[in-house]
Amino acid sequence: MSPDRQSLEPAAAIDAADPLAGFRDEFVHADDEPDLIYLDGNSLGRQSLRSAAAVVEALEVQWGRRLIRGWNEGWFELPRRVGDQIADLVGASPGEVVLADSTSVSLYKAALAALGARPGRTRILTDDLNFPSDVQVLRAVAAAAGPDHEVVVVGSDGVHGPIDAIRAELEADGGDRVALVSLSHVAYRSGWRWDLAEVTALSHGHGALMLWDLCHSVGAVPIDLTAAEADLAVGCTYKYMNGGPGSPAFLYASARLPELVNPVAGWYGSEDPMGFDFDAGRALGVDRFLTGTPPILSTVPVGPAVDLLLEAGMDRLHAKSVALTERFIALVDQWLVPLGFEVWTPRDPTQRGSHVSLRHPEARAVGQALIHEESVIPDFRPPNLLRFGFAPLYVRHTDVDEAVARTVRVVNGGGIDRWRDVAPVVP
Ligand SMILES: Cc1ncc(COP(=O)(O)O)c(C=O)c1O
């Protein structure tokens, strides 16, 4: 028999026993929207009280009163200091992670650095589950590397990572053409999660370097870059890390690979940024991947937000993520599949991140109706996917039940017809 709300343990009881429940109070919840169910923390995480306080302090005291002295009072070291916190979260060592540019720019630097370390190899390998910006960046990297370079995008079934096709491309043409494999650890559409260590080992076995995009996994699933022998990784800090809109991305470069050169040199990546020397050498460690002045105001909220994840612990967060997503999928099977929805995310929790995608021909209209009529915020990815993100720091089991119930209400209550023609700029 399919599970239903009766056969599942009551959500309120699970929430009452949840050891992470108190973390929800660390976040801002608007008084005038008490019924809001926010399931888009996989796009933009909630604002934590600690981050908000840190931003106010940075504005009023650091910038407002201390002015340029701020650079000697913590700003200069900030990208590395937060980088070291993130290193803790992703199984890296201090000095291997730095916070700086957007994910796209960080990816560009990391990918071009990797090509420089694999002369004679001309291919970058990725898959069609990857984020469009990543593929656009990788193509720009190939163009910058030379006319003989190319990006090979292997096809998938739309849900699962195409491991056999990746292996076949690595082995193709003598097995020595691929310089770099670059994949999203968790795919933004289906939520598929690669095995970091397995794919990294596969790439290394064919002489290629491995570059991971951790945007949709960091803060949601345990990551151990050291154990996986990862070479390079990038990730944004505004999704499950709750760093705020447009907060800077992080870049990880393994200390095993000091030969990797940042292709976008600049004073902050030099050995002596304040030496004002045309001929300054490159910084040692991951600092060499910095370029210009770090965005201090948007870096400030990240540190306190990472502290929350570290305090909660990634193993506990992941266990809760699995419980939330399992419950959601069970309820979708019971209530939404009969209404024309299809689960577009792997059912094996070891193969997914913390969001679940549902395919439906009217996904955009359902999403708009949920937002405007039912105070549920998922997001929409064209042409037909609704994504529900379960950020374990602040989403409750009762939210899962309510979100499904409200989706049923939208569909049965004519919401699709009312919202079919609405297409917001950011879906
Ligand atoms: C998986 C993934 N990679 C890359 C990006 C691009 O990040 P940015 O806009 O910070 O460059 C995103 C943005 O959502 C993403 O989800």
Ligand as a Chemical Component Dictionary entry (heavy atoms), coordinates in Angstrom:
data_LIG
# 
_chem_comp.id                   LIG 
_chem_comp.type                 NON-POLYMER 
_chem_comp.pdbx_formal_charge   0 
_chem_comp.three_letter_code    LIG 
# 
loop_
_chem_comp_atom.comp_id 
_chem_comp_atom.atom_id 
_chem_comp_atom.alt_atom_id 
_chem_comp_atom.type_symbol 
_chem_comp_atom.charge 
_chem_comp_atom.model_Cartn_x 
_chem_comp_atom.model_Cartn_y 
_chem_comp_atom.model_Cartn_z 
_chem_comp_atom.pdbx_ordinal 
LIG C1 C1 C 0 25.176 24.714 -10.164 1  
LIG C2 C2 C 0 25.422 26.163 -10.434 2  
LIG N1 N1 N 0 26.591 26.528 -10.967 3  
LIG C3 C3 C 0 26.855 27.815 -11.238 4  
LIG C4 C4 C 0 25.947 28.809 -10.967 5  
LIG C5 C5 C 0 26.275 30.220 -11.320 6  
LIG O1 O1 O 0 26.629 30.913 -10.184 7  
LIG P1 P1 P 0 27.015 32.474 -10.264 8  
LIG O2 O2 O 0 25.820 33.184 -10.791 9  
LIG O3 O3 O 0 27.292 32.818 -8.831  10 
LIG O4 O4 O 0 28.179 32.623 -11.131 11 
LIG C6 C6 C 0 24.721 28.471 -10.379 12 
LIG C7 C7 C 0 23.730 29.514 -10.060 13 
LIG O5 O5 O 0 22.657 29.289 -9.596  14 
LIG C8 C8 C 0 24.455 27.111 -10.125 15 
LIG O6 O6 O 0 23.291 26.729 -9.590  16 
# 
loop_
_chem_comp_bond.comp_id 
_chem_comp_bond.atom_id_1 
_chem_comp_bond.atom_id_2 
_chem_comp_bond.value_order 
_chem_comp_bond.pdbx_ordinal 
LIG C1 C2 SING 1  
LIG C2 N1 SING 2  
LIG C2 C8 DOUB 3  
LIG N1 C3 DOUB 4  
LIG C3 C4 SING 5  
LIG C4 C5 SING 6  
LIG C4 C6 DOUB 7  
LIG C5 O1 SING 8  
LIG O1 P1 SING 9  
LIG P1 O2 DOUB 10 
LIG P1 O3 SING 11 
LIG P1 O4 SING 12 
LIG C6 C7 SING 13 
LIG C6 C8 SING 14 
LIG C7 O5 DOUB 15 
LIG C8 O6 SING 16 
# 
